[in-house]
Amino acid sequence: MSPAPDERDRIRAAMDRILQGTAQHSNGALTIVALAQEAGVPRNALTQRHLDLKNDFYAQVRARGQTPHSEIRLSQQIVKLKELRAKDATELTQLRTDVEHLVRAVNQLTAHNDSCSTPCPSPAPRSRRCRPNRTRTRATESLRER
C-alpha cells in the first residue's frame, strides 16, 4: 500500500500542533504514537517511511528543552530497576551469609549425632540422651550391692 500524497504534510501539521500544545486528535504527548494519531497515519509511517520526520520531531522536542514522555517513563523505570537490583544484591549477600551459618550448624549437628550414635549399654526409660560408658569402681559396686 502506497502512502497518501499528503501524508508528509499532515505529519508536519500534526508536529506543529503538538509542539504548540494545541493537539486536536491525540492526547498531545511528545511521542511518535501521539504524532501518528494526530496526523491520522499509522505509526509505522513514522518508524519506517518517514524516519526524517520522526527524527526532526524528536530534535524539535529536545531543542525546546522538553523530554519526550517515553524517555521520561523509561528513565523512571531505569531508576526503579537499579534500586531493585541494589536491593536484590543486598538480599543475595545476606542469603549467602545465612547459607554459610546453616552449613556450619548442620556440620555441628551431624558431628553431635555421630557421637551419640554409639549404642547405649542399657537404655534408660526416662532419658533419651546417650550416656557414656562408665567403668565400674569399687564404690559404685558397693552401692549396687546395698
Backbone bond lengths (Angstrom), bond angles and torsions (degrees), N, CA, C in turn:
res aa  C-N    CA-C-N  psi(-1)  N-CA   C-N-CA  omega(-1)  CA-C   N-CA-C  phi
1 M - - - 1.447 - - 1.525 108.28 -
2 S 1.305 115.75 128.51 1.466 120.11 -178.54 1.526 109.78 -86.99
3 P 1.334 115.96 150.67 1.465 119.19 -178.79 1.529 111.15 -70.50
4 A 1.311 114.95 154.03 1.467 120.18 177.24 1.523 108.73 -64.91
5 P 1.340 117.52 147.12 1.468 119.39 -177.07 1.531 113.38 -63.02
6 D 1.312 117.02 -29.06 1.469 119.26 -177.97 1.534 112.63 -97.83
7 E 1.335 117.28 13.64 1.466 121.35 -175.62 1.529 111.84 -59.67
8 R 1.300 117.83 -46.00 1.470 120.97 -179.34 1.531 110.69 -63.44
9 D 1.329 116.64 -39.52 1.467 119.67 178.76 1.530 111.12 -65.47
10 R 1.333 116.24 -40.55 1.471 119.36 178.49 1.528 110.97 -64.57
11 I 1.336 116.33 -38.96 1.469 119.86 179.02 1.527 109.95 -65.41
12 R 1.332 117.53 -43.49 1.478 119.99 179.10 1.529 111.23 -63.00
13 A 1.319 117.00 -41.13 1.470 120.49 178.63 1.529 110.35 -65.13
14 A 1.334 116.55 -39.85 1.466 120.46 178.34 1.527 110.43 -65.64
15 M 1.338 117.05 -37.92 1.470 120.65 176.99 1.524 110.01 -59.87
16 D 1.316 116.25 -45.88 1.472 119.96 -179.96 1.525 111.17 -61.50
17 R 1.341 117.02 -44.99 1.469 119.84 -179.17 1.526 111.51 -63.20
18 I 1.328 117.06 -44.20 1.472 119.97 -179.02 1.520 110.29 -65.39
19 L 1.318 117.47 -44.57 1.466 120.44 -178.26 1.529 112.09 -68.04
20 Q 1.329 117.28 -26.37 1.466 120.43 176.69 1.527 111.72 -86.22
21 G 1.327 116.51 -8.72 1.460 120.28 179.62 1.516 113.40 81.13
22 T 1.313 117.53 22.83 1.468 121.16 -179.34 1.525 111.24 -120.09
23 A 1.317 116.86 44.88 1.465 121.09 -179.42 1.528 109.86 -63.97
24 Q 1.334 115.96 139.69 1.463 121.39 -178.11 1.522 112.76 -110.77
25 H 1.318 117.61 -29.87 1.464 120.59 -173.36 1.528 113.33 -119.09
26 S 1.319 117.68 8.54 1.467 120.93 -180.00 1.519 108.65 -143.60
27 N 1.326 115.46 -178.33 1.470 119.51 179.13 1.526 112.38 -81.80
28 G 1.321 117.79 -3.94 1.459 121.27 176.65 1.513 114.56 81.29
29 A 1.322 116.64 8.91 1.464 119.86 178.84 1.525 109.50 -66.17
30 L 1.309 115.55 152.75 1.466 120.98 -178.85 1.523 110.08 -86.87
31 T 1.328 115.05 58.19 1.461 121.16 -178.44 1.520 109.79 -129.22
32 I 1.324 114.93 162.31 1.459 120.92 177.38 1.525 110.29 -66.60
33 V 1.315 117.04 -34.62 1.465 120.53 179.00 1.528 109.84 -61.60
34 A 1.332 116.28 -47.16 1.466 119.88 179.53 1.526 110.74 -66.13
35 L 1.325 116.84 -37.90 1.466 120.37 178.97 1.525 110.54 -63.30
36 A 1.325 116.88 -44.85 1.465 120.50 179.07 1.527 110.58 -63.44
37 Q 1.317 116.24 -42.19 1.462 120.21 179.22 1.533 110.42 -64.37
38 E 1.315 116.56 -42.36 1.464 121.22 -179.99 1.528 110.77 -64.23
39 A 1.330 117.03 -37.41 1.468 120.99 -178.70 1.521 112.44 -82.40
40 G 1.333 117.01 -13.81 1.459 120.08 -178.30 1.508 112.75 73.77
41 V 1.336 116.23 33.78 1.464 121.21 178.85 1.524 108.17 -124.85
42 P 1.331 117.06 158.06 1.467 118.15 175.75 1.534 110.58 -68.52
43 R 1.305 115.56 153.30 1.470 120.20 -177.55 1.523 111.51 -59.95
44 N 1.325 116.94 -36.90 1.471 118.50 -178.42 1.526 112.26 -66.06
45 A 1.334 118.20 -14.78 1.468 119.78 173.92 1.522 109.69 -62.79
46 L 1.327 116.86 -33.73 1.468 120.68 179.50 1.524 112.15 -86.98
47 T 1.310 116.80 -30.99 1.467 118.97 -175.83 1.525 112.91 -89.68
48 Q 1.346 117.09 -14.89 1.465 119.20 -177.96 1.532 113.21 -123.50
49 R 1.323 117.43 -45.87 1.473 119.63 -174.78 1.523 113.24 -90.50
50 H 1.316 117.50 -39.49 1.464 121.07 -172.92 1.532 110.95 -120.09
51 L 1.305 115.19 57.67 1.466 120.02 179.89 1.522 111.48 -60.78
52 D 1.321 116.86 -33.18 1.463 119.83 -179.86 1.529 111.09 -63.54
53 L 1.330 117.22 -38.23 1.466 120.26 178.61 1.532 111.08 -70.06
54 K 1.321 115.42 -38.67 1.472 119.39 177.45 1.524 109.81 -61.97
55 N 1.322 116.73 -48.26 1.465 120.70 -179.95 1.525 111.28 -64.16
56 D 1.319 116.61 -37.45 1.466 120.94 177.52 1.533 110.49 -64.48
57 F 1.335 116.25 -41.02 1.473 120.45 178.52 1.527 110.37 -60.31
58 Y 1.328 116.48 -49.45 1.472 119.60 179.86 1.526 111.27 -64.53
59 A 1.323 117.90 -35.51 1.470 120.67 178.13 1.525 110.46 -64.87
60 Q 1.322 117.26 -41.30 1.467 120.23 178.19 1.526 111.45 -66.64
61 V 1.322 116.55 -37.41 1.473 120.20 177.78 1.522 109.42 -62.25
62 R 1.322 116.89 -46.29 1.474 120.37 -179.37 1.527 111.57 -68.12
63 A 1.323 117.31 -35.84 1.468 120.96 -179.89 1.521 111.13 -64.14
64 R 1.292 117.07 -29.52 1.465 121.01 178.04 1.525 111.61 -82.99
65 G 1.313 116.27 -0.68 1.465 119.77 179.47 1.513 112.81 80.69
66 Q 1.297 116.87 14.08 1.456 121.03 179.19 1.518 108.91 -100.80
67 T 1.301 114.60 149.51 1.456 120.26 177.71 1.525 107.70 -109.88
68 P 1.317 117.76 132.77 1.463 119.53 177.96 1.533 111.02 -59.11
69 H 1.323 115.36 146.55 1.462 120.66 -178.60 1.525 111.84 -58.56
70 S 1.314 116.56 -35.31 1.464 118.88 -179.76 1.527 110.69 -64.19
71 E 1.334 117.22 -38.74 1.468 119.93 178.52 1.523 110.96 -69.56
72 I 1.325 117.08 -38.58 1.470 120.26 177.82 1.520 109.47 -62.30
73 R 1.336 116.25 -46.05 1.462 120.85 -179.22 1.535 110.68 -62.27
74 L 1.323 116.39 -43.33 1.462 119.84 179.85 1.526 111.38 -66.87
75 S 1.318 117.50 -37.62 1.470 120.45 177.55 1.520 110.77 -63.60
76 Q 1.325 116.46 -41.62 1.460 119.82 177.83 1.521 110.78 -64.64
77 Q 1.316 116.61 -39.74 1.455 120.07 179.00 1.533 110.57 -66.25
78 I 1.317 117.42 -37.76 1.465 120.76 177.86 1.522 110.35 -62.38
79 V 1.331 116.85 -43.36 1.468 120.69 179.13 1.524 109.99 -61.42
80 K 1.334 116.97 -45.59 1.466 120.45 179.76 1.525 111.10 -61.91
81 L 1.324 116.68 -42.45 1.462 120.10 -179.14 1.526 111.82 -67.07
82 K 1.331 117.12 -36.49 1.467 119.66 176.87 1.522 110.66 -65.72
83 E 1.342 117.00 -40.36 1.464 120.19 177.39 1.523 110.31 -63.68
84 L 1.327 116.32 -43.32 1.459 120.80 179.25 1.526 110.82 -63.42
85 R 1.320 116.67 -39.78 1.471 120.42 179.24 1.527 111.17 -64.96
86 A 1.330 116.88 -40.61 1.466 120.27 178.07 1.523 110.18 -65.04
87 K 1.322 116.20 -41.25 1.467 120.39 178.83 1.531 110.34 -63.95
88 D 1.337 116.52 -42.31 1.461 120.67 178.40 1.529 111.38 -64.16
89 A 1.324 117.14 -37.81 1.466 120.28 178.78 1.522 110.52 -64.45
90 T 1.333 116.57 -40.92 1.464 120.60 177.66 1.523 110.16 -63.58
91 E 1.325 116.37 -44.86 1.461 120.44 179.82 1.527 110.90 -64.00
92 L 1.326 117.14 -39.73 1.458 120.96 179.12 1.527 111.03 -63.29
93 T 1.323 117.07 -41.37 1.464 120.91 177.36 1.524 110.33 -60.95
94 Q 1.332 116.62 -44.25 1.466 120.73 179.31 1.526 110.76 -63.99
95 L 1.316 117.31 -41.63 1.463 120.44 179.84 1.528 111.45 -65.18
96 R 1.321 117.01 -37.94 1.469 119.13 177.80 1.522 110.83 -65.25
97 T 1.328 116.49 -39.12 1.463 120.29 176.65 1.520 110.12 -63.96
98 D 1.328 116.50 -42.86 1.466 120.54 178.54 1.525 111.16 -61.02
99 V 1.322 117.15 -40.06 1.463 120.59 179.63 1.524 110.16 -62.30
100 E 1.330 117.26 -42.78 1.467 120.07 178.86 1.527 110.71 -60.52
101 H 1.327 116.97 -43.80 1.467 120.00 179.53 1.527 111.27 -65.54
102 L 1.311 117.01 -39.86 1.461 120.04 179.59 1.527 111.45 -67.52
103 V 1.320 117.55 -36.58 1.469 120.20 177.14 1.522 109.98 -63.34
104 R 1.337 116.49 -42.66 1.470 119.45 177.07 1.521 110.99 -60.97
105 A 1.332 116.69 -43.92 1.464 120.33 -179.21 1.523 110.84 -63.46
106 V 1.325 117.63 -41.72 1.464 120.70 178.55 1.523 110.21 -63.42
107 N 1.320 117.49 -41.96 1.467 120.39 178.97 1.521 111.18 -63.18
108 Q 1.326 117.40 -41.96 1.465 120.50 178.62 1.523 110.84 -64.72
109 L 1.314 117.16 -43.53 1.463 120.27 179.67 1.526 111.30 -66.84
110 T 1.324 116.70 -36.10 1.464 119.58 177.20 1.522 110.47 -64.99
111 A 1.324 116.88 -43.36 1.468 120.30 178.06 1.522 110.56 -62.92
112 H 1.314 117.21 -41.93 1.465 120.79 178.68 1.528 110.47 -64.97
113 N 1.310 116.93 -41.52 1.458 121.31 179.38 1.526 110.53 -64.37
114 D 1.331 116.81 -40.07 1.464 120.34 178.18 1.520 111.03 -64.07
115 S 1.323 117.05 -36.99 1.466 119.19 -179.96 1.521 111.27 -71.84
116 C 1.297 118.24 -24.82 1.468 121.72 178.88 1.514 112.46 -91.26
117 S 1.293 118.45 -5.03 1.460 119.88 -174.98 1.522 112.76 -81.79
118 T 1.315 118.08 -5.97 1.464 119.18 174.72 1.519 107.67 -68.74
119 P 1.314 117.42 137.32 1.471 118.99 -176.00 1.531 111.35 -64.59
120 C 1.299 114.26 139.98 1.462 120.76 177.92 1.527 108.27 -78.21
121 P 1.322 118.30 144.07 1.467 120.29 -178.46 1.523 111.73 -63.65
122 S 1.289 118.46 -44.41 1.464 120.78 177.13 1.523 107.09 -143.17
123 P 1.290 116.17 117.93 1.456 117.39 -177.10 1.522 111.65 -65.92
124 A 1.283 114.68 132.76 1.462 119.86 178.16 1.526 107.49 -86.96
125 P 1.316 118.18 130.09 1.456 119.85 -175.26 1.532 113.35 -67.68
126 R 1.324 118.88 -28.35 1.454 120.28 -174.83 1.530 112.75 -98.96
127 S 1.275 117.68 -10.90 1.455 120.12 -175.88 1.522 109.63 -122.09
128 R 1.296 116.31 139.97 1.458 120.66 178.67 1.523 111.51 -101.45
129 R 1.294 116.76 -6.09 1.458 119.80 -178.92 1.517 110.50 -78.37
130 C 1.291 115.52 145.33 1.457 120.45 175.05 1.519 107.94 -78.07
131 R 1.290 114.23 137.04 1.461 118.57 176.60 1.515 108.01 -108.33
132 P 1.297 116.32 138.72 1.476 118.14 179.65 1.527 110.34 -67.44
133 N 1.336 114.21 152.38 1.469 119.14 177.19 1.521 109.32 -63.94
134 R 1.309 115.59 129.48 1.466 120.31 178.06 1.532 108.63 -109.68
135 T 1.259 113.95 136.53 1.465 117.41 176.86 1.517 108.34 -81.32
136 R 1.307 114.83 142.50 1.463 119.05 -178.75 1.524 110.09 -79.58
137 T 1.254 112.88 134.33 1.468 118.78 175.45 1.517 108.01 -113.23
138 R 1.312 115.86 171.43 1.468 119.36 179.34 1.521 110.83 -61.56
139 A 1.320 116.51 -34.77 1.466 119.16 -178.27 1.522 110.41 -67.57
140 T 1.338 117.99 -41.47 1.465 119.47 -179.11 1.517 110.66 -71.57
141 E 1.345 118.48 -33.03 1.463 120.30 178.50 1.516 110.82 -70.64
142 S 1.318 116.65 -36.12 1.463 118.44 179.22 1.526 110.34 -69.26
143 L 1.314 117.11 -30.24 1.465 119.56 177.29 1.524 110.73 -70.67
144 R 1.283 117.94 -33.80 1.463 121.16 -179.25 1.521 111.00 -73.87
145 E 1.300 117.31 -30.58 1.460 120.14 -178.65 1.520 110.70 -71.47
146 R 1.260 120.22 -26.12 1.461 121.96 -176.93 1.457 112.52 -73.88
